[in-house]
Structure formats: structure tokens, C-alpha cells
Amino acid sequence: MKVYIDTYGCTFNKADAQIMGGVLKENHIDLVDSPELADVIIVNTCYVKLPTENKVVYKIQQLQEKFPDKKVIVSGCMVEIDPEKLEKVAPDCSWIGPHQLNKTADVVNGTYCGRLIRECGFSKDSKVGVPKVSDGSLIHIIQIAEGCLGACTFCCTRFARGPLNSYPIKDIVAEAKKAIDDGAVEIQLTAQDTAAFGYDSGEKLSDLIKEVANLDGEFRVRVGMMHPKNILNNVDEIIDAIKHPKVYNFIHLPVQTGSNKVLSEMRRGHTLDQYLDIVSKFKSEIPDLTLAVDIIVGYPTESDEDFQLTVDLLRNIKPSLIHLSKYQHRKGAVSSSLKEIPHEVMKKRSRNLSRIKTEITEEENKELVGSVQNAVVVEVGSKGGFIAKTDSYIPVIVDGVNLGDFIKVKITDATATYLKGDVVSK
């Protein structure tokens, strides 16, 4: 039997796909790299935004129409968030919930034999140290926790991932060590909120980062998204951990809005001043810091004045990476009961922020032209060349290198999204 896994969404979801692949491999089920070659197709869904929902729904429908003789299984967040819609879209499909990955082989085998199997519901099973099938890259993803402590009004992901479940530091370090021994040059520590790590187990994110970074070998550590409210009591220790030479000078710190009023209405659990204080401390201690932020444009209660405060915030903190999302109602989210702002207003604000985003990120990157940066080569470029990541986690397009090389590169050009450079030495 042959299985193809089509995955959407975040780094965490990619790791879920690797676990499903590991379970299948252990059960002597082959993985293939196209649906045409498969007997069974798994669509590993993301449901965080409406455009992604539309994309996965279309894909599920398309696969059923195009391959009527093949079995289609749906996994990922859609299974837990919107089973009603999934039932309408795919009444004959089996399901694998994001907490039921260890049952992947059973679902695949049963479905292939003509049974309808739907494994859903929550579990505390660890996703660390389990067999995984990688994509062949030198980047290794480790899920350090699942679920969150938040109650953000706009979010539906928490209904799929559940309450916080942190995994033991010793298990995470053991998986990281094995990955490094196997050739990984980048370890990505991921969760719905890495800053919440250990709140349920008594362990600390700062200790985890240091223990992984102190492993033998030449590699880098990337720490995933951190909710500002869960850093407040541990800022100094996390800064100290990220200053480790093997950890990227990078933080992903979503703020969503520059308005205290809207922050409160979103139930974000922190104020703008607290956010600015965190950013200020990081930037003063780590001058080469890359700050990534998330912004939601057009939350239902966002006024023109609130929007201007968001513009002012971005111009003030000048993030190196800005992820923009236009607000849209999500299944089960509290804010879905509110009236959306007019489409034209949303469109105008989004265009405005997109322009500002490009201005800020291009300006930040152009300041690096002429500098020499340390970098590690982690990917083959989709349009040729290789992608290396600087110590500040900024992608640089280079030639004449090999995957896994640690290099010095002189920056020759910059855009709003990446740098170009010439290799100075390896």
C-alpha cells in the first residue's frame, strides 16, 4: 500500500505529518510524493484562517473528484474545529484528529479495506521521541508542547489543540541530540506558544533552550512563536538563553494590534506598554535581533484611531518580519458574533499596512548591505542557488555552497523579504 500526505499550515502541522509518516513507515506502509502514485491520500488540514480553510476544502473535494478510486483521509485541525462542515464536504472520508496520530496506520489500513474510521478527541500522548519521517532537509522540528493558555477571541486553533501539554525537557534534548548526530544543522523548537512551555510541568523555556544549545555539534536553534503575556515573568531568563551563540537572534512576538482597547477586547492578556517593554529589553540586550510580529487588520471593534495606533506601533518598533492577516470570522471564535467592519475599509487598511510593511522590512534589510554575516546553509532555493540563514535568521541567497555549510557571506543586495550575498569563506 502507498500513502501520500498533503500538509498545510504551520511548522507544528508539518511535524504532525512527519509523525504520521513515521507511524506508517513502522507499519511497513510506503510513502510516495504524489497523489497519482498513492492508494490512500491524507490531507493534513490547517484551519487558522479563512483562505486556508477554503484551500483545504477545495483540495479535499478536488481529490475525491479526480481520484474516485482512491481513499481520502482528512487529518489536522479541521477534524476538531469543524466536523460539521467536514461531514458535508467529505461524508465518505475517514478522519485522524491531531491528538490521534499514533492510530494513523490503523485508520489507513481500515480505510483502504473499505471501512469508515474517525479517530478524534484529545490525548496527553507525547509527540517527542516518536518515529518521524523527515523531508530530507537539515532542519529538524521538535514539538515542545501542544495547546495553549490563551483565550484570544479571534482564535479557533485552540479548539483543535486543547489545553497546554508540555513535554519533558529530557525527552526534547534527547531528540535534538539524535537529530544533530544525524546531521541536522537547525533545530526548530515549536508549539502553539513556546512561551507557555512548562507552565503546567514546572519546567522553564529558558532552561530548555540552554540545554539544547549546549549540546555538542555545529548547529543553530530557532525558538518559535511566544505569546507576550507568558514572557512577562521570565523576560530576563529567556533573553539570556537566546543570547547563546548557537541560538538565532530571533523572536516571533505577535502583538496583533497597537491599541490597548482592542488588545483588551481580543483578550490578549497584556498591555501595549508591557509589549513595548519586552521588545525594548530584547533589543537592548541583543542588538542584531530579528523581531517578527503578527498583525490582524480590521478586528471588528477596530476604529480608525485604533488602526492608526497600529501604524504608529510598527513605525516605532520597526519589525524585521511582519505577518499581516485581514480579520475574518472563524468557527467557534468568540469574535465571530461581532459585526465585521465594511469590506472597503478592511481593504484600504490592509493595503496601507502592506505598503508600510514593505517600507520597514526593506529599509531594515538594506542596512545590512556591505556587511559580512555568519550564516548556515539550510535549503535549496526554489529559483536556484541556496538559502542560508544569518545568525539573526534572515534568509540570504548564495551560490557555490553545500547544504549544511557554515559560511561567512558579504551582503550585496537586499529586498523586503531576503538578502543576496557572496560567500567570503567557509
Residue pairs with C-beta under 8 A, 6 or more apart in sequence:
1 29
1 30
1 39
1 40
1 108
1 109
1 112
2 29
2 30
2 31
2 32
2 37
2 38
2 39
2 40
3 24
3 29
3 30
3 31
3 32
3 38
3 39
3 40
3 41
3 42
3 108
4 31
4 32
4 33
4 34
4 35
4 37
4 38
4 40
4 41
4 42
5 17
5 20
5 21
5 31
5 42
5 44
6 35
6 41
6 42
6 43
6 44
6 59
7 13
7 14
7 16
7 17
7 44
7 76
8 43
8 44
8 45
8 46
8 52
8 55
8 56
8 59
8 76
9 44
9 45
9 46
9 48
9 52
9 76
9 77
10 46
10 48
10 190
11 141
11 188
11 190
11 224
12 141
12 143
12 146
12 190
12 191
12 192
13 44
13 46
13 76
13 77
14 135
14 141
15 127
15 132
15 141
15 142
15 143
15 190
16 44
16 75
16 76
16 98
16 101
16 127
16 143
17 44
18 132
18 133
18 134
18 135
18 141
19 101
19 104
19 127
19 130
19 131
19 132
20 42
20 44
20 75
20 96
20 101
20 104
21 31
21 132
21 133
22 130
22 131
22 132
22 133
23 101
23 102
23 104
23 105
23 130
23 131
24 30
24 31
24 104
24 105
24 108
24 133
25 31
25 131
25 133
26 105
26 131
27 105
27 109
29 105
29 108
29 109
31 133
32 38
35 41
35 63
35 66
35 67
35 70
38 70
39 70
39 71
39 112
40 70
40 71
40 72
40 73
40 108
40 111
40 112
41 63
41 67
41 70
41 71
41 72
41 73
42 72
42 73
42 74
42 75
42 96
42 104
42 108
43 56
43 59
43 60
43 63
43 72
43 73
43 74
43 75
43 76
44 75
44 76
45 56
45 60
45 74
45 75
45 76
45 77
45 78
45 79
46 52
46 56
46 76
46 77
46 78
47 53
47 56
47 76
47 77
47 78
47 81
47 82
47 156
47 157
47 160
47 330
47 331
48 77
48 155
48 156
48 157
48 330
49 325
49 328
49 330
50 328
50 329
50 330
53 78
53 82
56 76
56 78
57 85
57 89
60 72
60 74
60 89
60 90
60 93
61 89
61 90
63 70
63 72
64 72
64 90
64 92
64 93
71 94
71 111
71 112
72 90
72 93
73 93
73 94
73 95
73 96
73 107
73 108
73 111
74 86
74 90
74 93
74 94
74 95
74 96
75 95
75 96
75 97
75 98
75 101
75 104
76 98
76 160
77 98
77 156
77 157
77 160
77 161
78 85
78 86
78 160
79 86
79 95
79 96
79 97
79 98
79 120
79 160
80 97
80 98
80 120
80 159
80 160
81 156
81 157
81 159
81 160
81 331
81 332
82 331
83 95
83 120
85 331
86 93
86 95
92 116
93 116
94 107
94 110
94 111
94 115
94 116
94 117
94 118
95 107
95 117
95 118
95 119
95 120
96 103
96 104
96 107
96 119
97 119
97 120
97 121
97 160
98 146
98 160
98 161
99 121
99 122
99 123
99 125
99 146
99 162
100 119
100 120
100 121
100 123
101 127
102 125
102 130
103 119
106 117
106 119
107 117
107 119
110 117
111 117
122 162
124 165
126 167
126 168
126 171
127 143
127 146
127 167
128 142
128 143
128 144
128 167
128 168
128 171
128 172
128 175
129 171
129 174
129 175
134 140
137 378
137 379
137 403
138 183
138 184
138 185
138 186
138 378
138 403
138 404
139 184
139 185
139 186
139 188
139 378
139 379
140 176
140 179
140 180
140 184
140 186
140 187
140 188
141 188
141 190
142 172
142 175
142 176
142 179
142 187
142 188
142 189
142 190
143 167
143 190
143 191
144 166
144 167
144 172
144 189
144 190
144 191
144 194
144 197
144 205
144 208
145 164
145 165
145 166
145 167
145 191
145 192
145 193
145 194
145 196
145 197
145 198
146 161
146 162
146 164
146 165
146 191
146 192
147 158
147 161
147 162
147 163
147 164
147 165
147 192
148 158
148 161
148 163
148 164
148 192
148 193
148 196
148 227
149 163
149 164
149 193
149 196
149 199
149 227
149 230
150 158
150 193
150 227
150 229
150 267
150 269
151 158
151 267
151 269
152 158
152 266
152 267
152 268
153 265
153 266
153 267
153 333
153 334
153 335
154 256
154 266
154 296
154 299
154 327
154 330
154 333
154 334
154 335
155 330
155 333
156 330
156 331
156 332
156 333
157 192
158 192
159 331
159 332
161 192
163 200
164 196
164 199
164 200
165 200
166 196
166 197
166 198
166 199
166 200
166 201
166 203
168 201
168 203
169 203
169 207
169 208
169 211
172 189
172 208
172 212
173 208
173 211
173 212
173 215
176 187
176 212
176 215
177 215
179 187
180 187
180 215
180 216
180 217
180 219
181 217
183 404
184 219
185 218
185 219
185 220
185 376
185 377
185 378
185 404
185 406
186 219
186 220
186 221
186 222
186 376
186 378
186 389
187 212
187 219
187 220
187 221
187 222
188 221
188 222
188 224
189 208
189 209
189 212
189 221
189 222
189 223
189 224
190 224
191 197
191 224
191 225
192 225
193 225
193 226
193 227
193 230
194 205
194 223
194 224
194 225
194 226
195 205
195 226
195 227
195 228
195 230
195 231
195 234
195 238
196 227
196 230
197 203
197 204
197 205
197 208
198 204
198 205
198 207
198 208
199 230
204 234
204 237
205 223
205 226
205 234
205 238
205 241
206 234
206 237
206 238
206 240
206 241
207 241
209 221
209 223
209 238
209 241
209 242
209 244
209 247
210 241
210 244
212 221
213 221
213 241
213 244
213 245
213 246
213 247
214 244
218 406
219 246
219 376
220 246
220 247
220 248
220 376
220 389
220 391
221 244
221 246
221 247
221 248
222 247
222 248
222 250
222 393
223 242
223 247
223 248
223 250
223 251
223 252
224 252
225 252
225 253
225 254
226 238
226 251
226 252
226 253
227 254
227 269
228 253
228 254
228 255
228 268
228 270
228 274
228 275
228 278
229 268
229 269
229 270
229 274
231 238
231 253
231 278
232 270
232 274
232 278
235 278
235 281
235 282
236 281
239 281
239 282
239 285
239 286
241 247
242 248
242 249
242 250
242 251
242 282
242 286
243 285
243 286
248 290
248 389
248 391
248 392
248 393
249 286
249 288
249 289
249 290
249 391
249 392
249 393
250 289
250 290
250 292
250 392
250 393
251 282
251 289
251 290
251 291
251 292
252 292
252 293
252 294
252 321
253 275
253 278
253 279
253 291
253 292
253 293
254 293
254 294
254 323
255 263
255 272
255 275
255 293
255 294
255 295
255 313
256 262
256 263
256 266
256 268
256 294
256 295
256 296
256 299
257 263
257 266
257 295
257 296
257 299
257 302
257 306
257 309
257 310
258 272
258 306
258 309
258 310
258 311
258 312
258 313
258 314
259 272
259 302
259 305
259 306
259 309
259 310
260 271
260 272
261 301
261 306
262 299
262 301
262 302
262 306
263 270
263 271
263 272
265 299
265 301
266 296
266 299
266 335
267 334
272 309
272 313
276 316
276 317
279 291
279 317
282 289
282 291
283 289
283 291
288 391
288 392
289 392
290 320
290 321
290 392
290 393
290 394
291 317
291 319
291 320
291 321
292 319
292 320
292 321
292 322
292 323
293 314
293 317
293 319
293 321
293 322
293 323
294 323
294 325
295 310
295 314
295 322
295 323
295 324
295 325
295 353
296 325
296 326
296 327
297 307
297 310
297 324
297 325
297 326
297 327
297 346
297 349
297 350
297 353
298 307
298 326
298 327
298 340
298 341
298 345
298 346
298 349
298 350
299 306
299 327
299 335
300 327
300 335
300 338
300 339
300 340
300 341
301 338
302 327
302 341
302 349
307 349
310 353
311 352
311 353
311 356
314 322
314 353
314 356
314 357
314 360
315 356
315 360
318 360
318 363
318 364
319 360
319 361
320 361
320 364
320 365
320 392
320 394
321 361
322 353
322 357
322 360
322 361
324 350
324 353
324 354
324 357
326 346
326 350
327 335
327 340
327 341
327 346
328 340
329 335
329 336
329 340
330 336
340 346
357 416
358 416
361 416
361 417
362 414
362 415
362 416
365 394
365 414
365 415
365 416
365 418
365 419
366 414
368 394
368 411
368 414
368 419
369 411
369 412
369 413
369 414
369 419
370 410
370 411
371 410
371 411
372 408
372 409
372 410
372 411
372 424
373 390
373 391
373 392
373 394
373 396
373 408
373 409
373 410
373 411
373 419
373 421
374 390
374 391
374 406
374 407
374 408
375 388
375 389
375 390
375 391
375 396
375 398
375 406
375 407
375 408
375 409
375 421
376 388
376 389
376 404
376 405
376 406
376 407
377 386
377 387
377 388
377 398
377 401
377 402
377 403
377 404
377 405
377 406
377 407
378 387
378 388
378 389
378 403
379 386
379 387
379 403
380 386
380 387
380 403
381 387
381 397
385 397
385 398
385 399
386 397
386 398
386 399
386 401
386 403
387 395
387 396
387 397
387 398
387 418
388 395
388 396
388 398
388 401
388 405
388 407
388 409
388 421
389 395
389 396
390 396
390 409
390 419
394 418
394 419
395 417
395 418
395 419
396 409
396 411
396 418
396 419
396 420
396 421
397 418
397 419
397 420
397 421
398 407
398 409
398 420
398 421
398 422
398 423
399 423
400 423
401 407
401 423
401 426
405 426
406 426
407 423
407 424
407 425
407 426
408 423
408 424
408 425
408 426
409 421
409 422
409 423
409 424
410 421
410 422
410 424
411 419
411 420
411 421
412 420
412 421
412 422
413 419
413 420
413 421
414 420
